[in-house]
C-alpha cells in the first residue's frame, strides 16, 4: 500500500459545500413556508466555543503534564513551540467544530419545519413492522434490563458529549485517509439520512405515540427521569413551533444510533486500540433507544445502515480526491 497522501482539505471542502447546501435547502423551505424562525445559531456558536475552549484547555494541560514528566525546565516555552508546529492541525480542529455546530443548527431548523411539510404519519407502520419482525413490541423483550435502567438512562444522555469527544479526537489527529473518511462520514450521516430520511418517514417515536394521536399502544413504556424531562422539552418546542437548541422530533432513521455506529467505525479506523469502547457504546445506544422508547427497533437498524452507507460514500469521495496525488507519488518513486 502506498504512502498516505491525504490532506485535511479532502474532507473540509466537501463538508463545507455539503453544510452550505443544507442551509440553502433550509432557507428555501423557510421562505416558501413563511416559517418565522431561524436556527438558534448564537446558542450553537456558544456551545461550539465552549467545546473548543474546553478541548484546548484539556490538551494544554495534558501536554504540560507530559513535558514536566520529561524533565522540561521551561514547559511553557516547549508548549508554545508545540503550538507553532501544530497550528495548522489546531486551526483545522477549530474549523471542524464550527462546521459540526453549523450543521446541527441547520438540522434543527429543518426538523422544526418538518411538521409543516409532512406531519407525522409513519408511526403505526413502523410499530407494526417492529411487531412483525420481533413477534411483539421490541421494548417488551428488554424488560429484563429493568435493574440496569438508571445506567441505560444516563449512558444514553451522554450521547452528545461522547460524540463530541470522539469528533474532537478525530479533528486533532494528523491528516490521513482514515481521518478524512471519518470526518466526512459524520456530515453525510446527518446531512443525507438525518434530513432526507426523517422527512421521508416522518414519525415521532414510541414516547410520543399517544400524544401524537396514534393511540395508547406504548402507554406502559418506562418513563425515566431523564426521558421525562427531555420529552417535555421536545414536545413543548414542537407544539409551539419553537427552534430551541436540540429541538425537533423525528424517529426514523435514528440519528442517535447512526452516530453511535459512526463512533464505533471511527474509533476502529482512527484509534483502533479503543475500538471496543466504541462498539460497547453503540450497543448501549441501540438497546437504550428501544428500551427507553425513543425509537422503534427498525429506526436503529436503519440508522446503522445509514452510518455504513455514509462511511462507504465518504471513502469513495476521499479516495477520488487523493487518487491523483497517490498516483503522482507512485510515479515519483518508481
WOGICOR-V152676 format. One record per residue. N is the residue number from 1. RES is the residue in three letters. PSI is psi as a letter, one per 30 degrees, with the letter a starting at -180 (NA if undefined). OMEGA is omega in degrees with one decimal (none if undefined). NEAR is the number of other ideal C-beta (glycine too) atoms within 12 Angstrom. Layout:
n = [N:N]
res = [RES:RES]
psi = [PSI:PSI]
omega = [OMEGA:OMEGA]
near = [NEAR:NEAR]
This chain:
n = [1:2:3:4:5:6:7:8:9:10:11:12:13:14:15:16:17:18:19:20:21:22:23:24:25:26:27:28:29:30:31:32:33:34:35:36:37:38:39:40:41:42:43:44:45:46:47:48:49:50:51:52:53:54:55:56:57:58:59:60:61:62:63:64:65:66:67:68:69:70:71:72:73:74:75:76:77:78:79:80:81:82:83:84:85:86:87:88:89:90:91:92:93:94:95:96:97:98:99:100:101:102:103:104:105:106:107:108:109:110:111:112:113:114:115:116:117:118:119:120:121:122:123:124:125:126:127:128:129:130:131:132:133:134:135:136:137:138:139:140:141:142:143:144:145:146:147:148:149:150:151:152:153:154:155:156:157:158:159:160:161:162:163:164:165:166:167:168:169:170:171:172:173:174:175:176:177:178:179:180:181:182:183:184:185:186:187:188:189:190:191:192:193:194:195:196:197:198:199:200:201:202:203:204:205:206:207:208:209:210:211:212:213:214:215:216:217:218:219:220:221:222:223:224:225:226:227:228:229:230:231:232:233:234:235:236:237:238:239:240:241:242:243:244:245:246:247:248:249:250:251:252:253:254:255:256:257:258:259:260:261:262:263:264:265:266:267:268:269:270:271:272:273:274:275:276:277:278:279:280:281:282:283:284:285:286:287:288:289:290:291:292:293:294:295:296:297:298:299:300:301:302:303:304:305:306:307:308:309:310:311:312:313:314:315:316:317:318:319:320:321:322:323:324:325:326:327:328:329:330:331:332:333:334]
res = [UNK:UNK:UNK:UNK:UNK:UNK:UNK:UNK:UNK:UNK:UNK:UNK:UNK:UNK:UNK:UNK:UNK:UNK:UNK:UNK:UNK:UNK:UNK:UNK:UNK:UNK:UNK:UNK:UNK:UNK:UNK:UNK:UNK:UNK:UNK:UNK:UNK:UNK:UNK:UNK:UNK:UNK:UNK:UNK:UNK:UNK:UNK:UNK:UNK:UNK:UNK:UNK:UNK:UNK:UNK:UNK:UNK:UNK:UNK:UNK:UNK:UNK:UNK:UNK:UNK:UNK:UNK:UNK:UNK:UNK:UNK:UNK:UNK:UNK:UNK:UNK:UNK:UNK:UNK:UNK:UNK:UNK:UNK:UNK:UNK:UNK:UNK:UNK:UNK:UNK:UNK:UNK:UNK:UNK:UNK:UNK:UNK:UNK:UNK:UNK:UNK:UNK:UNK:UNK:UNK:UNK:UNK:UNK:UNK:UNK:UNK:UNK:UNK:UNK:UNK:UNK:UNK:UNK:UNK:UNK:UNK:UNK:UNK:UNK:UNK:UNK:UNK:UNK:UNK:UNK:UNK:UNK:UNK:UNK:UNK:UNK:UNK:UNK:UNK:UNK:UNK:UNK:UNK:UNK:UNK:UNK:UNK:UNK:UNK:UNK:UNK:UNK:UNK:UNK:UNK:UNK:UNK:UNK:UNK:UNK:UNK:UNK:UNK:UNK:UNK:UNK:UNK:UNK:UNK:UNK:UNK:UNK:UNK:UNK:UNK:UNK:UNK:UNK:UNK:UNK:UNK:UNK:UNK:UNK:UNK:UNK:UNK:UNK:UNK:UNK:UNK:UNK:UNK:UNK:UNK:UNK:UNK:UNK:UNK:UNK:UNK:UNK:UNK:UNK:UNK:UNK:UNK:UNK:UNK:UNK:UNK:UNK:UNK:UNK:UNK:UNK:UNK:UNK:UNK:UNK:UNK:UNK:UNK:UNK:UNK:UNK:UNK:UNK:UNK:UNK:UNK:UNK:UNK:UNK:UNK:UNK:UNK:UNK:UNK:UNK:UNK:UNK:UNK:UNK:UNK:UNK:UNK:UNK:UNK:UNK:UNK:UNK:UNK:UNK:UNK:UNK:UNK:UNK:UNK:UNK:UNK:UNK:UNK:UNK:UNK:UNK:UNK:UNK:UNK:UNK:UNK:UNK:UNK:UNK:UNK:UNK:UNK:UNK:UNK:UNK:UNK:UNK:UNK:UNK:UNK:UNK:UNK:UNK:UNK:UNK:UNK:UNK:UNK:UNK:UNK:UNK:UNK:UNK:UNK:UNK:UNK:UNK:UNK:UNK:UNK:UNK:UNK:UNK:UNK:UNK:UNK:UNK:UNK:UNK:UNK:UNK:UNK:UNK:UNK:UNK:UNK:UNK:UNK:UNK:UNK:UNK:UNK:UNK:UNK:UNK:UNK:UNK:UNK:UNK]
psi = [k:l:k:j:g:k:l:f:f:f:f:e:e:e:e:e:e:e:e:e:e:e:e:e:e:e:e:e:e:e:e:e:f:h:k:f:l:l:k:i:e:e:e:e:e:e:e:e:e:e:e:e:e:e:e:e:e:e:e:e:e:e:e:e:e:e:e:e:e:f:g:k:f:i:e:e:e:e:e:e:e:e:e:e:f:g:e:e:e:e:e:e:e:e:e:e:e:e:e:e:e:e:e:e:e:e:e:e:e:e:e:f:f:e:f:f:e:j:l:k:f:f:e:e:e:e:e:e:e:e:e:e:e:f:f:l:k:e:f:f:f:g:f:f:g:e:f:g:e:e:e:e:e:e:e:e:f:g:e:e:e:e:e:e:e:e:e:e:e:e:e:f:l:l:k:l:e:e:e:e:e:e:e:e:e:e:e:e:e:e:e:e:f:f:d:e:e:f:e:e:i:j:l:e:l:e:e:g:e:e:f:f:g:g:l:g:e:g:f:g:k:k:j:l:e:e:e:e:e:e:e:e:e:e:e:e:e:e:f:f:g:l:h:l:k:g:l:k:k:k:e:k:l:j:f:e:e:e:f:e:e:e:e:e:e:e:e:e:e:e:i:f:f:g:e:e:e:e:e:e:e:e:e:e:e:e:e:e:e:e:e:f:g:e:l:l:e:f:e:e:e:e:e:e:e:e:e:e:e:e:e:e:e:e:e:e:e:e:e:e:e:f:e:e:e:e:e:e:e:e:e:f:f:NA]
omega = [-176.8:179.9:178.9:-176.0:-178.4:175.4:178.6:178.2:-179.5:175.8:-176.6:-176.7:175.6:179.3:179.6:178.0:-177.6:180.0:178.2:178.3:177.6:-180.0:177.8:178.0:-179.9:179.2:178.7:179.5:-178.4:179.9:-178.2:-177.4:-173.8:-177.3:-170.4:-173.1:170.6:-178.5:-179.8:-173.3:-179.0:178.9:178.1:177.6:178.6:177.7:179.0:179.1:178.8:177.5:179.8:-178.7:-179.9:178.5:179.8:179.8:179.9:179.7:179.8:179.6:178.5:-180.0:179.0:-179.2:-179.5:177.9:178.3:176.5:178.8:177.1:177.4:-179.9:-179.5:-175.9:-179.9:178.3:178.5:178.6:177.8:178.0:177.2:179.5:-179.7:-178.2:-175.1:-174.4:178.9:178.7:179.6:180.0:176.7:178.3:178.8:178.6:-179.5:178.9:180.0:176.0:176.7:-179.3:179.9:-179.7:177.2:176.9:179.4:177.5:176.8:179.6:-178.4:179.6:178.1:-179.9:-173.2:-179.3:179.4:-178.5:-178.3:179.1:179.1:178.9:-167.7:-174.2:179.5:179.2:-178.7:178.0:178.4:178.3:174.5:-177.2:-179.9:-178.4:-171.7:179.4:177.5:173.5:-168.7:-177.9:179.8:177.8:-177.2:-177.4:176.6:177.9:-177.1:179.2:-179.0:-175.1:178.5:178.7:179.2:-179.1:-175.0:175.5:178.3:179.5:179.6:-176.4:-176.4:-179.9:179.1:176.1:179.9:179.5:179.3:178.2:178.5:178.7:177.9:-176.3:-178.1:177.9:-179.0:178.3:178.9:176.5:-177.9:178.1:-177.4:179.2:-178.8:-178.2:-177.1:178.5:177.4:-177.6:177.9:-177.9:-179.4:-171.9:-178.1:-172.7:179.3:178.6:-176.1:-178.6:-176.8:173.7:-178.0:-178.2:-176.6:-176.1:-175.4:-177.5:-176.6:-178.2:-176.8:-173.2:-176.2:-176.8:174.6:173.8:-177.1:179.2:-172.8:-178.2:-175.3:-177.1:-176.0:177.4:175.7:179.8:-179.2:-178.3:-179.5:-179.5:-179.5:-179.9:-177.7:-179.4:179.2:179.8:-177.1:-178.2:176.7:176.4:-177.4:-174.3:178.8:-177.5:-177.1:-179.0:179.8:-179.7:-179.9:-176.6:179.6:179.7:176.0:-174.5:-170.8:-6.7:179.8:177.4:174.1:179.9:-179.5:-178.7:171.9:175.3:176.8:177.2:-178.9:-179.8:-177.9:178.9:177.8:-176.0:-172.5:-179.2:-172.3:-178.6:-179.6:-177.7:-178.7:177.9:178.9:179.8:177.0:178.4:177.6:179.5:178.2:-176.7:179.6:-179.6:-178.1:-179.0:179.4:-176.7:-177.8:175.8:179.6:-174.1:166.5:-179.3:-179.4:174.9:-179.6:176.9:178.5:178.3:177.6:177.6:178.3:179.1:-179.6:178.8:179.1:178.4:178.9:-179.2:178.9:177.9:179.2:-179.1:-178.6:179.5:178.2:179.6:-178.1:-176.2:179.7:178.5:179.8:179.4:178.5:178.5:-179.3:179.0:-178.1:-179.0:-178.2:none]
near = [8:18:16:22:26:34:24:35:24:36:41:31:23:30:40:27:21:35:35:20:24:34:29:18:25:37:20:18:26:24:14:13:21:11:25:15:27:23:35:27:24:15:21:31:21:17:27:31:18:18:30:29:17:19:29:25:14:18:26:23:16:18:27:23:15:17:22:17:11:14:10:19:10:14:22:16:14:21:25:18:16:22:20:13:14:22:15:19:26:25:19:32:33:27:27:39:37:29:37:39:33:33:42:42:37:39:42:39:38:43:43:38:39:39:31:21:25:21:20:30:22:33:36:23:21:39:37:18:23:36:23:16:19:20:11:18:30:32:37:24:18:26:18:12:24:16:11:21:27:19:20:32:29:20:31:37:25:23:35:25:21:31:35:28:27:39:41:34:30:41:40:34:31:22:30:25:35:31:37:42:40:42:52:48:44:48:44:41:48:43:41:33:39:41:39:29:36:40:31:21:33:33:40:41:49:46:38:35:34:23:24:32:15:27:15:13:28:36:16:15:31:30:23:28:16:27:31:18:15:29:30:18:21:32:27:17:25:31:18:16:22:28:32:24:28:28:34:39:38:49:47:45:44:45:47:46:44:45:46:41:41:46:46:37:38:44:32:24:31:34:26:16:11:21:20:15:23:34:22:19:34:38:26:33:41:39:32:39:45:45:38:42:41:46:48:45:40:37:43:41:28:39:41:36:24:41:42:26:26:39:36:20:26:39:29:22:29:39:25:21:26:33:20:15:24:24:17:15:18:16:11:12:11:8]
